[in-house]
Amino acid sequence: MEKNVETKSVNKYGIFDKIFHLTERGARPGIEILGGFITFVAMIYILPLISAIFGGEPGMSTDGVFAATAIVSALITIFMGLYANVPVILSAGLGVSAYVSTTVYTAYHDWVSAFIIMFLSGVIFLLITITPVRQKIIDAIPNDVKYIISAGLGGFIAFIGFNKAGLIVASNSSTIVALGDLANPAVLLPLMGVLIVFAFMAMPNKRLNQLAIPAAMGIIAIIGLIVNYAAFGNDLTTSGLPYFDFSASSWGLAGIKDVFFKIFTGTETTSAGDAWKNVLSNPSSYAFIFSVVFVSLFDTTATLMSVGRSAGVLDEKGDLVGGNRAILADAIGAAICAPIGTSTITAFAESNVACSTGAKTGLSAVTAGLLFLVSAFIFPVFSVFNSFSVTSIALISVGAMMFTNNLKAINWDDIAIGVTAFVSFMLMVLTYSISDGLGFGIITFVIMRIAQRKAKDVKPMLYVVALLFLVYYIVKVIIG
């Protein structure tokens, strides 16, 4: 009799216990579902943001990218929840998206070629994940250098956001860049939005801190709609302000045919064969691939450990329970995203929002994933967020958080670390290239460690990485 009572208690949540082990982890279905919903709300900005990024200069279908991003986010987040049973929500990574849509796209002037770079990076990322290589690379990079790379990435993202918002513009004078036109509502609104985000982040209420970005974007979108209608008559083409696109062709999975599998079939203007030939014959492609792999590697590792701590699901060694499965799920997402038509998928730090509500299992991830799936069919509802006067708020704010959170952890007393941070950050931003900042930063670090007579402190894998970057720059100089 007692045995039956005990069994019933252990499985009091029925199917949820069998799949997600709720009772074992001290979790409750209602809390898990609430955590997934709130995290979805905190992350929803990423869908219109990614579609705006690739629908800008790369010229992709905005509603197509939106649908593709929502679908991949849904599939991989649900897979993460069911397979790894951790409250980790995934979507298109902002760092990779910003890098590919600017630096990589500019190298080819063709989004199909840029997406081939992402696809190859994703495949390599998956391969090193299922082998010991991934862990060896992580172990070879000193923690300070990891912080430097992430901080530099934050600065790079923020700089793009400032530029997209019109707050920083190209200058014809010797200053190179200059402050934008603050009299333009499309420039002034994102500035207001960023200040709102920073104000929310400074408040003692943690929930407001976590919802700062979507809240600010919502406020600015409403103000922007009012200004657009009052000043420009809801002009959809010239005002640069947010607007709703309720056209019939934008509902459902509209536009996905314009991005789906195009790296293999090509577009009306780009042959897939020519794009692949263009990528494989360009020496810069390999530096791009290497950089995307590195960004994905550090973004995912840091996020998974952060979420593991917040959810209380680290084992006695400090490793994430189900960590290997979580890493594999993330790597699979990175491999399939480009063919479907969106940027490299990665774990999001906003997953900590679910943990703050008490979420501890994959049920939270499955909930968020299902909401992403629904979003794929209702692009017009989110089209108001597709203007850069709104989306740039997220770029600047996320970049600022990445910059500050990582920079404060660096050991500034070590001259080699300090100089590496300076070189990496300055070159990432000023060359508009993560790969150049990453390459020169690692080369600088290795040279300074040797000069300090601490060559043995540098692991062999890091020497290999530095040598590969050095060879790349030599080849680039020779070939031109």
C-alpha positions in Angstrom: 0.0 0.0 0.0 2.8 2.4 1.0 4.6 1.5 -2.2 1.7 2.5 -4.4 1.4 5.8 -2.6 5.1 6.5 -3.1 4.9 5.6 -6.8 1.9 7.9 -7.2 3.7 10.7 -5.5 6.8 10.4 -7.6 4.7 10.5 -10.8 2.1 13.0 -9.6 2.3 15.0 -12.9 1.7 12.0 -15.1 3.0 12.4 -18.7 4.9 15.6 -17.7 6.9 13.6 -15.1 7.7 10.8 -17.6 9.0 13.3 -20.2 10.4 16.1 -18.1 11.0 14.6 -14.6 9.2 17.5 -12.9 8.9 15.9 -9.5 12.5 14.8 -9.5 13.7 18.3 -10.1 11.1 19.9 -7.8 9.3 21.6 -10.7 5.6 22.3 -11.4 3.9 22.3 -14.8 2.3 25.7 -14.3 5.5 27.4 -13.4 7.3 25.8 -16.3 4.7 26.9 -18.8 4.7 30.4 -17.3 8.5 30.6 -17.5 8.3 29.6 -21.2 5.7 32.2 -22.0 7.5 35.0 -20.2 10.8 34.1 -21.9 9.1 34.1 -25.3 7.8 37.6 -24.6 11.3 38.7 -23.6 12.8 37.2 -26.8 10.1 38.0 -29.3 12.0 41.1 -30.5 14.5 38.7 -32.2 12.1 37.7 -35.0 11.4 41.1 -36.5 15.0 42.2 -35.7 16.6 39.3 -37.7 14.1 39.9 -40.6 15.0 43.6 -40.6 18.7 42.9 -40.6 18.6 40.5 -43.6 15.8 42.4 -45.3 17.9 45.5 -45.3 21.0 45.8 -47.5 21.2 42.0 -48.2 17.8 42.4 -49.8 16.1 39.2 -48.5 12.4 38.8 -48.1 11.6 40.2 -44.6 8.5 38.1 -44.1 10.4 35.1 -45.4 13.2 35.5 -43.0 10.7 36.2 -40.2 8.9 32.9 -40.9 12.1 30.9 -41.3 13.5 32.3 -38.0 10.3 31.5 -36.2 10.2 28.0 -37.6 13.8 27.1 -36.8 13.6 28.7 -33.4 10.5 26.6 -32.7 11.9 23.3 -33.9 15.2 23.5 -32.1 13.8 25.0 -28.9 11.2 22.1 -28.8 13.9 19.6 -29.6 16.1 21.1 -26.8 13.3 20.8 -24.3 12.4 17.2 -25.2 15.9 15.8 -25.9 18.0 17.7 -23.3 15.2 18.6 -20.8 16.7 22.0 -19.9 14.9 25.4 -19.9 17.0 26.7 -22.8 15.4 28.7 -25.5 17.1 29.3 -28.8 16.8 31.6 -31.8 18.9 33.3 -34.4 22.1 34.7 -32.8 22.4 38.4 -33.0 26.2 38.4 -33.2 26.4 36.1 -36.2 23.5 37.9 -37.9 25.1 41.3 -37.6 28.4 40.0 -38.8 27.1 38.0 -41.8 24.7 40.8 -42.9 27.5 43.4 -42.9 31.1 42.1 -43.2 30.4 38.8 -44.9 27.7 40.1 -47.2 29.9 43.1 -48.3 32.6 40.6 -49.4 30.3 39.0 -51.9 27.4 41.4 -52.4 25.2 38.4 -52.5 23.2 36.9 -49.6 23.2 33.4 -51.0 27.0 33.3 -50.7 26.8 34.8 -47.2 24.4 32.1 -46.2 26.7 29.4 -47.6 29.3 30.7 -45.2 26.8 30.2 -42.4 25.9 26.7 -43.6 29.6 25.6 -43.8 30.2 27.1 -40.3 27.2 25.2 -39.0 28.3 21.9 -40.4 31.8 22.4 -39.0 30.3 23.4 -35.6 28.2 20.2 -35.6 31.3 18.1 -36.5 33.5 19.5 -33.8 30.6 19.1 -31.3 30.3 15.4 -31.9 34.1 15.0 -31.5 36.5 16.0 -28.7 37.6 19.0 -30.8 35.0 21.4 -29.4 36.0 20.8 -25.8 39.7 21.1 -26.7 39.2 24.5 -28.3 37.2 25.7 -25.3 39.8 24.5 -22.9 42.6 26.0 -24.9 41.2 29.6 -24.8 41.9 31.3 -21.5 38.8 32.6 -19.8 40.0 36.2 -20.1 40.3 35.8 -23.9 36.8 34.4 -24.0 35.6 37.5 -22.1 37.5 39.7 -24.5 35.9 38.1 -27.6 32.4 38.3 -26.2 32.9 42.0 -25.1 34.3 42.8 -28.6 31.3 41.1 -30.2 29.0 43.3 -28.0 30.8 46.4 -29.1 30.5 45.3 -32.8 26.7 44.7 -32.4 26.2 48.0 -30.7 28.1 49.9 -33.3 25.9 48.4 -36.0 22.9 49.3 -34.0 24.1 53.0 -33.7 24.6 53.0 -37.5 21.3 51.5 -38.4 19.5 53.9 -36.1 21.2 56.8 -37.8 22.9 57.9 -34.5 26.3 57.3 -36.1 26.7 58.2 -39.8 29.6 58.3 -42.2 31.3 61.6 -42.4 33.1 63.2 -45.4 35.4 65.0 -43.1 38.6 63.7 -41.4 36.5 62.5 -38.4 35.4 59.5 -40.5 32.1 59.1 -38.5 29.8 61.7 -37.0 26.7 62.1 -35.0 23.4 61.7 -36.9 20.6 64.1 -37.4 18.8 64.3 -34.0 16.0 66.4 -35.6 14.9 63.3 -37.6 12.2 61.4 -35.6 13.6 58.1 -37.0 16.9 58.9 -35.3 15.6 60.5 -32.1 13.2 57.6 -31.3 15.8 54.8 -31.1 17.9 57.1 -28.9 14.9 57.5 -26.6 14.4 53.7 -26.7 17.9 52.9 -25.6 17.7 55.4 -22.7 14.4 53.7 -21.7 16.2 50.3 -21.7 19.0 51.6 -19.6 16.6 53.1 -17.1 14.7 49.8 -16.9 18.0 47.9 -16.4 18.9 50.3 -13.5 15.7 49.7 -11.6 15.8 47.4 -8.5 12.9 45.2 -9.9 14.6 42.2 -11.6 11.5 41.5 -13.8 11.6 45.0 -15.3 15.4 44.4 -15.9 14.6 41.3 -17.9 11.8 42.7 -19.9 13.6 46.1 -20.6 14.2 45.5 -24.3 10.8 44.3 -25.4 9.1 46.9 -23.2 11.2 49.8 -24.7 10.6 48.5 -28.2 6.9 48.4 -27.6 6.8 51.9 -26.2 8.9 53.3 -29.1 6.8 51.4 -31.7 3.6 53.0 -30.4 5.2 56.5 -30.3 6.6 55.9 -33.8 3.2 54.9 -35.2 1.6 58.0 -33.8 4.4 60.3 -35.2 4.3 58.5 -38.6 0.6 58.9 -39.0 0.5 62.5 -37.7 3.6 63.8 -39.5 3.8 61.7 -42.6 0.3 60.3 -43.2 1.6 56.7 -42.4 4.1 56.9 -45.2 5.5 53.4 -45.5 8.5 54.2 -47.7 10.2 57.4 -46.7 9.6 58.2 -43.0 11.8 55.4 -41.6 9.3 55.0 -38.8 7.4 51.9 -37.8 4.2 50.8 -39.6 1.9 47.8 -39.8 2.1 45.7 -42.9 -1.3 44.0 -43.1 -1.1 43.0 -46.7 -2.7 39.7 -47.5 0.5 38.3 -48.9 2.3 38.7 -45.5 0.1 36.2 -43.6 0.8 32.5 -43.2 4.3 31.5 -44.3 4.4 34.1 -47.0 7.9 34.8 -48.4 9.5 31.6 -47.1 9.7 30.3 -50.7 12.1 33.2 -51.4 14.6 32.0 -48.8 14.0 28.3 -48.3 16.9 26.1 -49.7 18.2 28.9 -51.9 21.8 28.0 -51.0 21.2 24.9 -53.1 18.7 26.1 -55.7 19.8 29.7 -56.2 17.6 32.8 -56.8 16.5 34.7 -59.9 19.7 36.7 -59.8 22.1 34.3 -58.3 23.1 30.8 -59.4 23.7 28.4 -56.6 26.7 27.0 -58.5 28.2 30.4 -59.0 27.7 31.3 -55.3 29.4 28.1 -54.1 32.3 28.6 -56.5 32.6 32.2 -55.4 32.7 31.2 -51.7 35.2 28.3 -52.0 37.6 30.3 -54.2 37.8 33.3 -51.9 40.5 33.1 -49.2 38.5 35.4 -46.9 35.7 32.8 -46.8 37.8 30.6 -44.5 38.4 33.4 -42.0 34.7 34.1 -42.1 33.8 30.5 -41.4 36.4 30.3 -38.6 35.0 33.4 -37.0 31.4 32.3 -37.1 32.3 29.0 -35.5 34.2 30.8 -32.7 31.3 33.2 -32.0 28.8 30.3 -31.9 31.1 28.3 -29.7 31.6 30.9 -27.0 28.0 32.2 -27.1 26.5 28.8 -26.6 28.9 27.6 -23.9 28.6 30.8 -21.8 24.8 30.8 -22.1 24.3 27.1 -21.2 26.4 27.4 -18.1 24.6 30.6 -17.1 21.2 29.0 -17.5 22.4 25.9 -15.7 23.3 28.0 -12.7 20.1 29.9 -12.7 17.9 26.7 -13.0 19.9 24.9 -10.4 20.6 22.0 -12.7 24.4 21.8 -12.5 26.0 18.5 -11.3 28.7 18.1 -8.6 31.4 19.0 -11.1 29.6 22.2 -12.1 28.5 20.9 -15.5 25.1 21.3 -16.9 22.8 18.3 -16.3 22.0 17.1 -19.8 24.8 19.4 -21.1 26.0 17.1 -23.8 22.5 16.8 -25.2 22.0 20.5 -24.9 25.2 21.2 -26.8 24.3 18.7 -29.5 20.8 20.2 -29.9 22.3 23.6 -30.3 24.8 22.4 -32.9 22.1 20.7 -35.0 20.2 24.0 -35.0 23.4 25.8 -36.3 23.7 23.3 -39.1 20.1 23.5 -40.4 19.4 27.2 -40.1 21.0 28.6 -43.3 19.3 26.1 -45.7 15.9 27.1 -44.2 16.6 30.8 -44.6 17.8 32.3 -41.3 20.9 33.0 -39.3 22.8 30.6 -37.0 20.7 29.4 -34.1 22.2 29.8 -30.6 21.1 29.6 -27.0 19.8 32.9 -25.6 20.7 34.5 -22.3 17.0 35.4 -22.0 16.5 31.8 -21.0 17.5 33.0 -17.5 14.1 34.8 -17.4 12.4 31.4 -17.3 14.7 30.3 -14.6 13.9 33.4 -12.5 10.3 32.3 -12.4 11.3 28.8 -11.2 11.5 26.9 -14.4 13.9 23.9 -14.2 13.0 21.6 -17.1 12.5 21.4 -20.8 8.7 22.0 -20.5 9.5 25.7 -20.4 11.5 25.4 -23.6 8.7 23.4 -25.3 6.2 26.1 -24.3 8.3 28.9 -25.8 9.0 26.7 -28.9 5.2 26.3 -29.6 4.7 30.1 -29.3 7.5 30.6 -31.8 5.8 28.2 -34.2 2.5 30.2 -33.9 4.4 33.4 -34.6 5.7 32.1 -38.0 2.1 32.5 -39.4 1.4 36.0 -38.1 4.2 38.3 -39.5 1.9 41.3 -39.8 1.3 41.4 -36.1 5.0 42.0 -35.6 5.7 44.1 -38.7 5.5 47.3 -36.6 8.8 46.2 -35.1 10.5 45.8 -38.4 11.7 49.4 -38.7 15.3 50.1 -37.7 14.0 52.9 -35.6 12.7 50.1 -33.3 15.0 47.2 -34.0 18.2 49.2 -33.5 17.2 49.6 -29.8 17.7 45.8 -29.4 21.1 45.9 -31.2 22.5 48.7 -29.1 21.1 47.4 -25.8 22.1 43.7 -26.3 25.6 44.9 -27.4 25.9 47.1 -24.4 25.0 44.2 -22.0 27.5 41.9 -23.7 30.2 44.5 -23.5 29.7 45.4 -19.9 29.1 41.9 -18.5 32.2 40.5 -20.1 34.5 43.5 -19.8 34.2 43.7 -16.0 35.4 40.0 -15.7 38.7 40.6 -17.4 41.9 40.6 -15.4 43.2 44.1 -16.2 46.3 43.6 -14.0 47.8 41.3 -16.7 49.3 43.5 -19.4 49.0 40.8 -22.1 45.3 40.5 -21.3 44.8 44.3 -21.3 46.5 44.8 -24.6 44.7 41.9 -26.2 41.4 43.4 -25.1 42.4 46.7 -26.6 43.5 45.3 -29.9 40.5 42.9 -30.2 37.9 45.4 -29.4 39.2 48.3 -31.5 39.7 46.2 -34.6 36.4 44.4 -34.3 34.6 47.8 -34.3 36.8 49.9 -36.5 37.4 47.3 -39.2 33.8 46.2 -39.1 35.0 42.6 -38.8 34.9 40.1 -36.0 37.4 37.9 -37.8 40.0 40.6 -38.0 39.6 41.6 -34.3 39.6 37.9 -33.3 42.7 37.1 -35.4 44.9 40.0 -34.4 43.8 39.7 -30.8 44.8 36.0 -30.5 48.1 36.6 -32.4 48.8 39.6 -30.0 48.1 37.4 -26.9 50.4 34.6 -28.1 53.2 37.0 -28.9 53.0 38.7 -25.6 52.8 35.5 -23.6 56.0 34.4 -25.4 57.6 37.8 -24.6 56.7 37.3 -20.9 58.4 33.9 -21.0 55.1 32.2 -20.3 55.0 30.3 -23.6 54.2 27.1 -21.7 51.0 28.7 -20.4 49.6 28.8 -23.9 48.0 25.5 -24.9 49.0 23.9 -28.2 45.5 24.4 -29.7 45.8 28.2 -29.3 49.1 28.2 -31.1 47.4 26.3 -33.9 44.6 28.9 -34.0 47.1 31.8 -34.0 49.1 30.2 -36.8 46.0 29.6 -38.9 45.1 33.3 -38.6 48.7 34.3 -39.4 48.7 32.1 -42.6 45.4 33.6 -43.6 46.8 37.2 -43.4 49.9 36.2 -45.4 47.9 34.5 -48.1 45.5 37.5 -48.2 48.5 39.8 -48.7 50.0 37.6 -51.5 46.7 37.1 -53.3 45.5 40.6 -52.7 
